[in-house]
Amino acid sequence: EAVLKVQHGGIGARLEIDIGASTLLAVLLGAVAPHLFRELGPVVREVAAITRAELDFTQEASNQLLAQQSLAASGLRVRVPRVIPAAVTRRVLGMEYVDGVRITELAATASRAEVCRVVETLVRYYGVTMHGDIFNCDPHPGNLLVEHGSGDLIVLDWGQARRLGAAERSAHAQLFLSIMMEDVNLLGDACAGLGAPFADLAAAPNATPSTMIGAMRFLLRDTKESRALAKEDFTQLEGALGGLEGDLKKIQGGGSDLFKGPLMPFSKTVALLFEVSTLLGVSLPLLNILGGAGYAVLLRERGYGHVPIQLTPDRPSSFVL
C-alpha cells in the first residue's frame, strides 16, 4: 500500500502573495519602530525560504531520505516512511503507507509501559535530530504516529525541514549546555552560531541573557504526569516573575512569541514535548535528556567520542529560575 500526497493547484501563487505581504509589513514596522521590530526581517525571510521549499515535493522527498538515513544510525525505534522515487514530482509525493495511531491517542490502545517507552523515544529522537543532519521545523502531534505491530515512532511531513551544518549542530549543543550551567557567555556563543547574536552580551550588567536562560530552564523543566501538576508550575513562575505579565504569558504559550528567528524551532519543539508528555501522563527530565545528547556531540567534535557518558543523569529539581 502507498500514500500519494498531491499539491492543490494555485497554492503556490497564493502563498507568494502572503509572503510578499508579510515582507512588506516587516519593512514598514522596522522603519516605523526599529527598536521594537528589528528582528522581523530575518524571521520573515527564513519562514519564506522554508515555505517555498515545502511547495517542491522533490525537495521534501530528498529531506525524507536524508532523515531516514540519519535516524537509521541513531539506534532509536524511530523511522520515516520510505519514499517511492517513481512517484515523486514537484507536486506529487509517493511514500509507503504506515498503519498507526496518532501519538496523542496511544494511551487508549497501549500499556502504560509502552506509552512511557514511546514518549521517552520521542524526547530522545529530538535530542538526535537537533544535533543531526536534518531537523523537522514543523513539530506538532499530527505529524507523529506509532506504528501498529512494531510500536515504532513514525515521523511524517518533511516539507518544512532544515539541514544542519556542523556549526549549527554545535550551536544547539552549546544552547542546551548553557541552559544547564546557566552560562550567559556560552548562551551568547550558541545564539551567534544559530544566527541570532547578542551584541550586547558584554555590556554588563545586562539582564536579557539571564532572563532568557531562566525562561528556557522553565520551558525545559521536567514534564508532568497531569495538567493539574503542570498548572502548579505556572503558579510558582508567576510568583518568581512578579510584574512581568507580558513575558509570563509568552512562556505560558510555549515560548514561541518569546524566542524569534533561529530560536523559534527550539521553543516549538520543547512546547510539543511538554504537551505530549503531559497529555499522556509521562514525567521525563527534558533538559537532562536533550542536554546529554548535546554533550555527546561536543565530545565527538573535540575528539573524545570514546568517553562514556550517562545520557540520563539523576533527576534534578524540576526547574530553577
PyMOL commands that set and color helices and strands:
alter all, ss='L'
color gray80, all
select helices_A, chain A and resi 11-32+34-37+40-54+57-72+103-108+112-129+141-143+166-181+184-193+207-219+227-241+245-252+261-279+286-301
alter helices_A, ss='H'
color red, helices_A
select strands_A, chain A and resi 2-6+78-79+83-88+92-96+100-102+134-136+144-147+153-155+161-163
alter strands_A, ss='S'
color yellow, strands_A
deselect
rebuild
show_as cartoon
